[in-house]
Amino acid sequence: MKNQKVYIIGGSGFIGTSLSKLFNKKKIQYTSCDLHQNPIAKKNLRIDIENTESLINFSDANVIINLAAIHRDDVYPLSRYDDVNIQGAVNICEVARIHKIHKIIFTSSVAIYGFAPPGTDESGKPNYFNDYGRSKFLAEQVYKKWQAEDPGNRTLVIVRPTVVFGEGNRGNVYNLLNQVAQGRFVMFGKGQNRKSMAYVENVASFLDYSLSFKPGLHIYNYIDKPDFDMNTLVCEARKVLFGKNNVGFRLPEFLGISIGYFADLVAKITSKKLPISSIRVKKFMGITQFSSSVSETDFLPPFSLKEGLTRTLRYEFLEDNSDKKTFEAE
């Protein structure tokens, strides 16, 4: 592992920044490859994965970690998912062939499973419902084809994280925690539905761990276990923020859905995006729970899910980090 020269595509993003910090600490040789500068990386390379020529400087790499992706739900035109997520994979594999790079680590997503049954593991049937999940699944096939061309020498690691949260991220977990912090959170339903989550520093640590994998195809869902149900998640947040051990105000499920539909109507009439909708309410009350074979490896996450949540809450709401970089996500 010490002689590996790692090129991180998407190095200035949310997971990429966390991985860069870890590599700095462990003194792993790496180059951050992105359209944007990574200020904590010692070596940056401006690349565009849609353009094979911009990847030509990968000649001294022996590991590629691809974190880059089009992710948001409001991307237009929809062909952008194909351009970045699928064609990007084609270009990366072509460069790996040219420069005889034999190890690729690709962050896919549990979105390839769609609305999967609780406990879906790596053998789960792909059942994506949006272009993000579709394009991630098809990108996986591109990488698998590359690995199968020389299976005795090539290593492909596909990591499918569930929703990733952590310091600086502005995704759905942050939005929920921010509502709790602002005293605007309302629990809909019984709150017993479980949500699989992953703390960003644990994801970065697993990507680092996967540098040691031998030739072959390695596929892992990444989830920090045990899963929290919504009652536990909100209780833990309120405990850290306010010293209270309860979920606060609660409304029955039918009323929550009714409020969501009313918000849909208001949004349609006013042409404005609202923080609540029927889809968001249904997602909130739904079960999103996956299983993972990571536990069958020797990997041990550096932080428990509770510790990751506590670190995120303190960073975002109890400390002044307004001058720090944030990462937009859907």
Helices and strands as residue ranges (DSSP letters): E 6-9, H 14-26, E 30-34, E 44-46, G 52-60, E 63-66, H 79-81, I 82-86, H 87-98, E 103-107, G 110-113, H 131-148, E 155-161, E 163-165, E 169-170, H 172-181, E 187-188, E 194-195, E 197-199, H 200-209, G 210-212, E 216-222, E 228-229, H 230-242, E 250-251, H 253-270, H 278-285, G 294-296, H 305-313, I 314-318, E 327-328
